[in-house]
Amino acid sequence: MEVLTAFIFLSIFAFTHDTQARSLLQVCSSSCGDQNISYPFRLKGDPASCGDPDYELSCSNNKTIMEYYSGKFYVKKISYENRTLNIVDVNLANGTCNLPYRSVLPSEVGNDIRYKGMAFKTYASFMNCSKIIRDPAYKKLPCLGGGTSDVYVIYDSYMLSNLPVGCKFISMTPIAHGNVNNPSYEAILKLLKSGFDLGWSVECRDCLLQNYTCQISEYALPFNYQCSNYESLVSIVLTIVFSLLGNFFIVISLIARFILAPIVILGFLLHKFRKERKAVDNVEIFLGNQQSLMPKRYSYTDIIAMTNHFKDILGEGGFGSVYKGQLPGGYLIAVKMLKNTKFTAEEFINEVSTIGRIHHVNVVQLVGFCSEGSNRALVYEFMPNGSLDKHIYVKEGRAQSFSWEKLLEIALGTARGIEYLHSGCDVCILHFDIKPHNILLDQNFIPKVADFGLAKFHPKEFDFVSVSSTRGTIGYIAPELISRNFGSVSSKSDVYSFGMLLLEMAGGRKNADLKAKSSSKVYFPSWVYDRLDNGGDLELQNVDEIEIEIAKRLCIIGLWCIQMKASDRPSMTKVVEMLEGKIEDLKLPPKPVLSSPQHLCTREPQSNSSSEISESVEMCLYGDSNVYSHQSNV
């Protein structure tokens, strides 16, 4: 215990010292009207050494203004003692009938590492309705609407998954909690005018930027936060526990070494042998039954010869390493050597049975396989241009790898490959892991869908498929794969992942980027929807009209694909038609209101288990009021 206590003390001291060293900025003081502006805040135009850039404010007509995501707010009060500030939307500050300046989503408040909502979990949501709403919770704005439609506001509406029939979402904004049920319109105006509170903690932000976990340690203003590196602490605790257990077993073994040790060893070896034998037997039974339908089977000796003793490695991943090889006729291949601990017998059978039966220009070809004892390998056609993720993300100072015409070709080819999986085979094949890393490019940059380890078959006549566990990669997983509250799993789950892929191709970046230059661009789908909805441009450089149309087409189709309800998404056949069609035929879909929490979340699971993935993403969807967690690599 003394060792553990000392380590925890040293860890906290080291983190505190590091945070203080990185946060040493000149404490300057300025003012705007009667508002004192001091550290960590700064005003635009202050010397660069003043305050913290993440907490920059502006001053206009003696009023302090804060830009929070896409919204603009007056800062009514800053309490440096409690580390809180009260802000109000610039359009709602005078308490008159109006709409918010911009919509502020729950995901934006919940995922901000600089600020944290204090005493509110309440929102005011505005919508335009073509029909009269009888529900007393919906209050009509007397100054807006009229004619064929009216504008309504509802208080305490955190989730808008079911809008009334005939209503279209306009915007939503946080609102002070009034402890009232069904307040009048005048009461809602008063609450909107009073604004809402945000708390801040520079130390907590710095903690999250180091991939640690920051949580409230004391629930009293000002909130105190504790930064913890749980991985290091768990490692030390486990080391101590195993050390104590080791000493205990040494004593026991000295007493009964000729009885207990042989029994334990024999039982372990027997269990291991039976477990490995069962897995091998399952694979052999499957391969025997499918022999006439599958690619060539190679021996492990063949694999060694084809890869020249695994000389040229192409890459490494969680499931194993990939090596460049060559068949006797000179045909180049890529050999994936699988790790038994990561790639299960079920996933091996999935990969062989799925790709082995498919022959399509946009699906990677499985040339052969090896299953010899514990040695398993998959032999693919060689893709000299690697995976799509190495080409689409634009790095600073470098031009885009592809022309917009080529990007459209790659998107169309990928869509055709997925469409073939859904409707071109005897059964519907659901991929469940569509992402840039799993789209490979041949020598002519023709895209090919790859990696079928998570794939699942289901009959075409069924509209949905039963899936017992969460499958996929965070940032591309459809909502219904995380929680059945969002609907049934179907081929539309792959459509969602393809939509996220399309948006990353169009944006040349990850959909969620906390390091974006502008706060409104942190979540790309939300930013691009607002630009398209308001008739703005996409801020493209050195492009002509045709290229602008291609970019808009990719974005609009991507936004259709990531609709929250699976029934609102197009089929892959329809997606292919949209990609082949004209931009004039495309209409902007409804804004996917609740899509951003999943993708803005950057908390990754600590293991590859489906339960860990599901738990991790559900936290992103529904939030955690006590704990912030952030990791830079999504």
Secondary structure as UniProt FT lines:
FT   HELIX           2..22
FT   STRAND          29..32
FT   TURN            33..34
FT   STRAND          35..38
FT   TURN            39..40
FT   STRAND          42..43
FT   TURN            44..45
FT   TURN            48..49
FT   HELIX           53..55
FT   STRAND          56..60
FT   TURN            61..62
FT   STRAND          63..68
FT   TURN            69..70
FT   STRAND          71..79
FT   TURN            80..83
FT   STRAND          84..89
FT   TURN            90..94
FT   HELIX           106..110
FT   STRAND          115..117
FT   STRAND          123..129
FT   TURN            136..137
FT   STRAND          138..140
FT   TURN            142..143
FT   TURN            147..148
FT   STRAND          149..155
FT   TURN            165..166
FT   STRAND          167..174
FT   HELIX           185..194
FT   STRAND          196..200
FT   HELIX           202..209
FT   TURN            210..211
FT   STRAND          213..218
FT   STRAND          224..228
FT   HELIX           230..256
FT   TURN            257..259
FT   HELIX           260..289
FT   HELIX           291..293
FT   STRAND          296..297
FT   HELIX           300..306
FT   TURN            307..311
FT   STRAND          313..317
FT   TURN            318..319
FT   STRAND          320..326
FT   TURN            328..329
FT   STRAND          332..338
FT   TURN            340..342
FT   HELIX           345..355
FT   TURN            356..357
FT   TURN            361..362
FT   STRAND          366..372
FT   TURN            373..374
FT   STRAND          375..381
FT   TURN            384..385
FT   HELIX           389..392
FT   TURN            396..397
FT   HELIX           404..423
FT   STRAND          428..430
FT   HELIX           436..438
FT   STRAND          439..441
FT   TURN            443..444
FT   STRAND          447..449
FT   TURN            453..454
FT   STRAND          456..458
FT   TURN            460..461
FT   TURN            474..476
FT   HELIX           479..482
FT   HELIX           484..486
FT   HELIX           492..507
FT   TURN            514..515
FT   HELIX           519..521
FT   HELIX           524..533
FT   TURN            534..535
FT   HELIX           545..561
FT   HELIX           566..568
FT   HELIX           572..580
FT   HELIX           583..585
FT   TURN            593..594
FT   HELIX           596..600
FT   HELIX           610..622
FT   STRAND          627..629
//
